[in-house]
Amino acid sequence: MTLDRENRDVLTGRYAEIRRLSETLAAPLTPEDCQVQTMADVSPTKWHLAHVTWFFETFLLKPSLPGYADFHPRYDYLFNSYYEGVGPRHERPKRGNLSRPPLADILDYRAHVDAAMAKLIAVAPSQGWDALLYLIELGLNHEQQHQELLLTDIKHVLSCNPMAPAYRTNGDAPRRNCAPDLHWIEFSGGAREIGFAGMGFAFDNEGPRHATMVEDFRLASRPVTNAEYLEFIADGGYANALHWLSDGWTTVKQEEWSAPLHWRRDNGDWLEFTLAGLKPLDAQAPVSHVSYYEADAYARWAGKRLPTEAEWEVAAETLPAALEPGANLLAADHLHPIAAPAEANGGLTQMIGDVWEWTQSAYSPYPGFRPAPGAVGEYNGKFMVSQLVLRGGSCFTPPGHIRTSYRNFFYPHQRWQMMGLRLAEDG
């Protein structure tokens, strides 16, 4: 981006829009809601709002805006997430203990940093602008990641309340009478290139673009639905060790899993906790909140497998370039997966949005990957072990924040995120 006034104004507007969305997402919540942490993986809403602000303060304002004054000297400690290069931090499992600073102070903190960021964008010199612009884009994309986390985390928080309170009481996700029949789409093997190679921003873990080999494979036309997953449950899927990886079976027994997270039985009927409260299970919608272990077990039970991330990306790149229009992402405002449209019958559908799709690929560096120097290099690289890759975005993913090369990653036991699955098989 060049440094004329128009482009500075565009960047200022984009910054303000993304920052405003975070506060819009938090607006339906009470200050008490924003305080709660129900497990170590969940962060309080208040902490999310502060941490993304700390990112801009730490990596942009302090080093790049002369005369910038800290909002509070202890916020460095309270709202650092995992950056060892920045210094010590409050323990992640104890973020819910921070009754102070109150939510009002966090909103003041955001306003303080936003005013300083507007000034930085306005006065930054041309020398070093490209590096500064990258950090601003990284900070904005980081905030978008936390917008999705904010929603999944508050969903977990509210689901643990015996009153089953709704995040919002209007705007139920639409339901369809039936999902389209599942079809198998053929893809030829050979040498393929994957990874980001376009214009604009991408996270470092999406590159370098590189050649990889895939064999002939087939990919299911849509994700697995709740109705199909119910068949796995009815067939004793959670009680048969033969379907499960060893660690998965241990987890099932220890955690006493018998269904996806947020499913509940009521007089023989299945209900699901959603951000609109407790609702009858939508049988035709994609199954969500399943761990890698559950996704893999279902695939084994069905006689199939999960795709590799290379297969997923090869398939996704055959779709039209304009992927987001019509996709069930955050901008659609459903806040829940919905069934694929009937007119999609026969082709790939729901590759973008609705649910993140587990792949069987370990989260590891691409050939030639090098983390950025300094503390900001801790963003992705140090997590490249013991986790699995998910692709495609979800109904909580903000607009403009998903690409076919986007690599999400979680541990195989985790399922509080909007996680689903699509089946694959060898060609």
Phi, psi and omega in degrees: 000132176284171190256026177288164185300323182299316181290326174297318180294321178298315180295319177299318179294319178296316178303311183296322181295315181292318179296322180295323181299321179302316181288329175296319179294328180277344188301324180290353187265151173277161174304326178294319176303319187288354184265336196279141173231114187266344174198171185298327181288336182271136172249145177298148178306318180301320180293317177305312182299326180281318185297316180295331177287318174304323181300311179296319180296315187286314188264348181237304189288312183297316180277342192239346181250105181302136177081005180296134179251128176307143173291318179206132186292340182266355181293334174305319182282318186290326194241010167288135182270296185213017185275097180298326182290346180269327179140186181292165185207163176291143183296136182302314182294351183248018179296330179289349178281351186276078177293336174230144008290150179288166181304321181300322178292323179296319178294324174295321177301315179299315180297320179299312181291321180297319178296320180291323178294321177300320178293317180300313180298324182288325189250355184301134180285164180293327178293123181082008184296320182300317179293322179294317179299319178300317180293324176296315179296321177298316179298320180291318178292326174299317178296321178296323175299319181285338172297318176293317178297322178304317182288316180293324180290316180290332174298317178295317180302309183292328180293335180277354178276125181303339179280352181049053184291150179270142170295320172213150186257354178247164173078048174301144177296139179295152178240148176241150185296327179203149173278152177298152177304145178282130176239161179251126182257127184275139174226135181277145179277181179135189178282126180228155174255136176228164181108161185287135177215018184263193176269156177093192187277145166210151175290154184298332183286353178275357181221179359287153172297139188206162179276142175214157180261136170233146174273168174305137180210165174235142181237138179297145185290340181209168176290164175293137182266167175300320180298317180292322179291328176300327178295321176298317179295313182297332180274013179077028184302325180277358182246002184245108184297339183294339180275348196248144165298154185303310180294327177294317180295320176299318180294317178303316182289316182294318184270354180056045177288139174220001181190168175301156175303142178079001172272143179219149176260139178219105181052043177088350180261148178268130174243161178224132175282128179233176176290349172264011180102194182279123185229154171303139181300129175276102187297332186268350180282157176300139176295143182223167180060046172246142178283171173301320180301317180291319179298316180294319179296318178299315181299318178297316178301323181279357181077021181237200177210172172274149178288158167283163179291331176294316177300316181300314183290320176302317180293316183295328182286353174276351182278164178302153183296325181277084188279328191280322182305125181087348180285150180276076174254184184303323182297335178291339173067024175276327180057029178194147176296147177231159182296150177295147179291148182298327182290350178278359184306124174107337180240172177297132178221156178060027173292332178245128177091183182068283181223143167296138184252123178296140167246168178272007186271133174292143176282104182219164182290144171289157178303128180089001180294136174223124177293154178295152178290154176082187186297327182295339176292348177283355188305311184236318194302323187283357178260008187277062175196143170068011179237165181242153184270139171241152183229155162103347180080176182215181178291354176256358184283126183295157179297142179076013186240023180221144178218161177294341180268357186294128181247105170269161184205139178211163175288152189294340181272348187281141182211011180281346174281169183279077189251132176225202182205153172232137184275155174222165173207160179292150179284000000 
